[in-house]
């Protein structure tokens, strides 16, 4: 029996616990071992999460429990999460995280600490799309020439609504917030920073580089207007917020910004909250990965 501790039992953490419970039979068959959640860490013990697991508000109850084999970090943030994951790895516990900001700043440090201890982060980029394993394993025989992706569902939802139904940016943003696609403070998403963190993770795998968000161009969709969309439509283009990595000789170009994409391109047809990532390898050519990019049930 492998026992798991979840640090951060919010929307995603609750879904992880439910998946481990509801799909225990298939997970056990594929993993070759039974996996169960022993403990979860929350900020508010008074909130009912509908889970039959032990909850605590003290992270030490997970980090110091010798019976817990795997720590799932879903607390968010950067530096506090870094200390938690670092301690978990140093104590010999395997770690799974979906924290893209943490990985954008500290992946290499944590990988060095982990050594032979499992340190996994597939859900950190494009949630339900196995893009990290595709780069790390499936395309391992290829030199990666480029990565181009829609990696933020909030921005893609907003651009889709603005394109298909009209309406001003502010009105669509308010609707996205009401639907739960955008946070009360949406800057992290609409400003391009979430996409940048994900792009840096993919670039670190594809090219072995350790760039930080401060090192690259990051622009969001805040200034996109209906006039821009009308202009794009007139010439057969769609506007999408993309994270782009391109190899040029011994250099790698990294940038995040809104782009004009021909409507004939497959990635231009990815609408709503869905994500899509195009990867071009020198041997395989272009491969396209499509699926849901956020939410608890897609992990």
Secondary structure, 3 states (H helix, E strand, C coil): CEEEEEECCCHHHHHHHHHHHHCHHHHHHHHCCCEEEEEEECCCCCCCCCCCCEEECCCHHHHCCCCCCEEEECCCCCHHHHHHHHHHHHCCCEEEECCHHHHHHHHHHHHHHHCCCCEECHHHCCCCCCHHHHHHHHCCCCCEEEEEEECCHHHHHHHHHHHHHCCCHHHHHHHHHHCCCCCCCCHHHHCCHHHHHHHHHHHHHHHCCCCCHHHCEECCCCCCCHHHHHHHHHCCEEEEEEEEEEEECCEEEEEEEEEEEECCCHHHHCCCCEEEEEEEECCCEEEEEEEECCCHHHC
